[in-house]
Amino acid sequence: MKSVIDLEIKTDMTAEQKLEQIAYPVENLQLMLSALTKMHLDHPLPGDELTALLNILHKQVLDIQRSIN
């Protein structure tokens, strides 16, 4: 399983095509955020793992933002 979903947005795509491209990345973000909120405080992630998760979330949000602008 890839942890980052690369979007393939081209300048000549219609709005519907762009929405199709971002549907799965948005779902993936929802699942990752859900998993983060369900984590127990007595089992914290090591700093590097938490940083990696936050970086993945940040990249996905930026990719989605770029694709719809």
C-alpha positions in Angstrom: 0.0 0.0 0.0 1.3 3.4 -0.9 1.2 6.0 1.8 1.0 8.9 -0.6 -1.4 9.1 -3.5 0.0 11.0 -6.5 -2.6 13.0 -8.4 -2.4 13.3 -12.2 -4.1 16.6 -12.9 -3.6 18.1 -16.4 -4.5 21.6 -17.4 -7.1 20.5 -20.0 -9.1 18.4 -17.5 -12.7 19.2 -16.8 -14.0 19.9 -13.3 -15.6 16.4 -13.2 -12.3 14.8 -14.1 -10.5 16.7 -11.4 -13.2 15.7 -8.9 -12.7 12.0 -9.9 -9.0 12.4 -9.4 -9.3 13.7 -5.8 -12.1 11.5 -4.6 -9.8 8.7 -3.4 -7.1 11.0 -1.9 -9.9 12.8 0.1 -11.2 9.4 1.4 -7.6 8.4 2.3 -7.2 11.6 4.3 -10.4 11.0 6.1 -9.3 7.5 7.1 -5.8 8.7 8.2 -7.3 11.4 10.4 -9.8 9.0 11.8 -7.0 6.6 12.8 -5.0 9.4 14.4 -8.0 10.5 16.5 -8.6 7.0 17.7 -5.1 6.4 18.9 -4.8 5.8 22.6 -2.7 8.2 24.6 -1.0 5.4 26.5 0.5 4.1 23.2 2.0 7.2 21.6 3.8 7.2 18.3 7.5 7.8 18.3 8.3 11.3 17.1 9.6 10.3 13.7 6.5 8.2 12.9 4.2 11.0 14.0 6.2 13.4 11.8 5.9 11.0 8.8 2.1 10.8 9.2 1.8 14.5 9.5 4.0 15.0 6.4 1.9 12.6 4.4 -1.3 14.4 5.4 0.3 17.8 4.5 1.4 16.6 1.1 -2.0 15.1 0.3 -3.8 18.4 1.3 -1.4 20.4 -0.8 -1.8 18.1 -3.8 -5.6 18.3 -3.6 -5.4 22.1 -3.3 -3.1 22.4 -6.3 -5.4 20.1 -8.4 -8.5 22.2 -7.8 -6.9 25.6 -8.4 
